[in-house]
């Protein structure tokens, strides 16, 4: 080995290798856990938004029906006055 290779391998120990592997595993686990938690949160938010949109659509249909009924009533009242 050359002097350059020896200087690069000098600080490499089993302890450093284990610490590096454990640290990397810990970081990857944390990132994956956070990712899946956020993914579930986004899915729940999407579902609740869909439910709210359905309820709003139903309310809108009911209001449109009521407006049509009121317009018919107004038309009938106008026709009676004439």
TISEDO-173215 format. One record per atom (N, C-alpha, C): x, y, z; residue in three letters. Coordinates in pm, whole numbers, plus 50000, padded with zeros to 5 digits. Layout:
! residues N
XYZALA/...
This chain:
! residues 82
500844988250000UNK/500005000050000UNK/500885012450000UNK/500335022549939UNK/501075035149935UNK/500775043050061UNK/501515053350080UNK/501335061750198UNK/499945068450196UNK/499475072050077UNK/498155078450066UNK/497055068750108UNK/497125056250065UNK/496125046350103UNK/496155043750253UNK/497335043250312UNK/497445040950457UNK/496825052450535UNK/497015064650488UNK/496465076050562UNK/494935076150553UNK/494355071250445UNK/492895070850432UNK/492285059550515UNK/493025048750534UNK/492515037450610UNK/492855038150759UNK/493655047550796UNK/494155048250933UNK/493035049651037UNK/492035058251015UNK/490985060651114UNK/489795051351099UNK/489835041851010UNK/488715032850982UNK/488765021151079UNK/487805020751173UNK/487775009851272UNK/486395003451270UNK/486284991951334UNK/485024984951343UNK/483984993351417UNK/484445000351520UNK/483535008851596UNK/482955019851507UNK/483775026151425UNK/483295036451334UNK/482305030651233UNK/482575018751186UNK/481685012151091UNK/480325009451155UNK/480315004251277UNK/479055001251348UNK/478275014151375UNK/478955024451420UNK/478285037251447UNK/477685042851319UNK/478415041851209UNK/477915046851081UNK/476675039051037UNK/476715025951048UNK/475575017551007UNK/474365020251096UNK/474565020751226UNK/473455023151319UNK/472865037151297UNK/473715046951278UNK/473245060551253UNK/472455061551124UNK/472965055351020UNK/472255055450891UNK/470915048350902UNK/470905036950969UNK/469665029450988UNK/468645037751065UNK/469095044551168UNK/468215052951248UNK/467625064351164UNK/468445070651085UNK/467975081651001UNK/466975076650898UNK/467295065550833UNK/466385060050731UNK/465055056050794UNK/465085049950911UNK/463865046050981UNK/463015058251014UNK/463645068651064UNK/462925080851098UNK/462305087250976UNK/463045087950867UNK/462515094050744UNK/461335085750691UNK/461465072650690UNK/460395064150639UNK/459145065050727UNK/459335065350858UNK/458195066650949UNK/457475079850926UNK/458225090550913UNK/457635103650887UNK/456915103850753UNK/457535097850652UNK/456925097350519UNK/455575090250523UNK/455525078450585UNK/454275070950589UNK/453215077950674UNK/453645084550782UNK/452685092050864UNK/452085103650783UNK/452935110750711UNK/452435121750628UNK/451545116650516UNK/451905105350459UNK/451095099450353UNK/449695096150405UNK/449625090350525UNK/448325087150585UNK/447535099850616UNK/448225110150665UNK/447555122850694UNK/446955129050568UNK/447715128450459UNK/447225134050332UNK/446015126050284UNK/446055112850300UNK/444935104450258UNK/443685107750341UNK/443855109250473UNK/442725112750560UNK/442155126450523UNK/443035135950496UNK/442585149250458UNK/441825148850326UNK/442305141050232UNK/441625139650103UNK/440235133750122UNK/440135123450206UNK/438835117150231UNK/437865126850297UNK/438345134250395UNK/437445143650463UNK/437035154850369UNK/437925159050281UNK/437595169350183UNK/436525164250086UNK/436645151750045UNK/435645145949956UNK/434275145350024UNK/434245141850151UNK/432985141350225UNK/432375155250234UNK/433185165150264UNK/432695178950274UNK/432155183550139UNK/432835180050031UNK/432365183849898UNK/431035177249866UNK/430865164749904UNK/429585157949881UNK/428455164549958UNK/428715167750083UNK/427695174450165UNK/427335188050104UNK/428345195350061UNK/428085208449999UNK/427295206949870UNK/427575196849792UNK/426815194349670UNK/425355191349701UNK/425135183349805UNK/423755180249845UNK/423035192949890UNK/423705201149969UNK/423095213650015UNK/422755222649897UNK/423655223249800UNK/423435231549683UNK/422225226649603UNK/422095213749587UNK/420945208249515UNK/419635211449588UNK/419655210149720UNK/418455213249799UNK/418095228049784UNK/419115236749791UNK/418855251149776UNK/418335254449637UNK/418895248049535UNK/418415250549399UNK/416955246349384UNK/416615235049444UNK/415225230349440UNK/414305240149511UNK/414735245049626UNK/413925254749701UNK/413755267749622UNK/414795271949554UNK/414705284149473UNK/413705282149360UNK/413735270549297UNK/412785267749189UNK/411345267949241UNK/411145262049357UNK/409795261949416UNK/409355276249447UNK/410245284049504UNK/409915298049536UNK/409635306049409UNK/410395303549303UNK/410145310549177UNK/408775306949120UNK/408405294449133UNK/407065290249087UNK/405975296949169UNK/406205297549301UNK/405225304249388UNK/405075318949352UNK/406185325649327UNK/406155339849290UNK/405425341449157UNK/405715332849064UNK/405045333348932UNK/403535331448946UNK/403135321849028UNK/401705319349051UNK/401045331349118UNK/401725337449212UNK/401165349249280UNK/401005360849182UNK/401975362749096UNK/401875373348996UNK/400715370848900UNK/400525358248863UNK/399445354948772UNK/398075357148840UNK/397955354648966UNK/396685356649040UNK/396335371449049UNK/397355379749063UNK/397105394249076UNK/396635400148945UNK/396965394048837UNK/396585399748707UNK/395225396248670UNK/
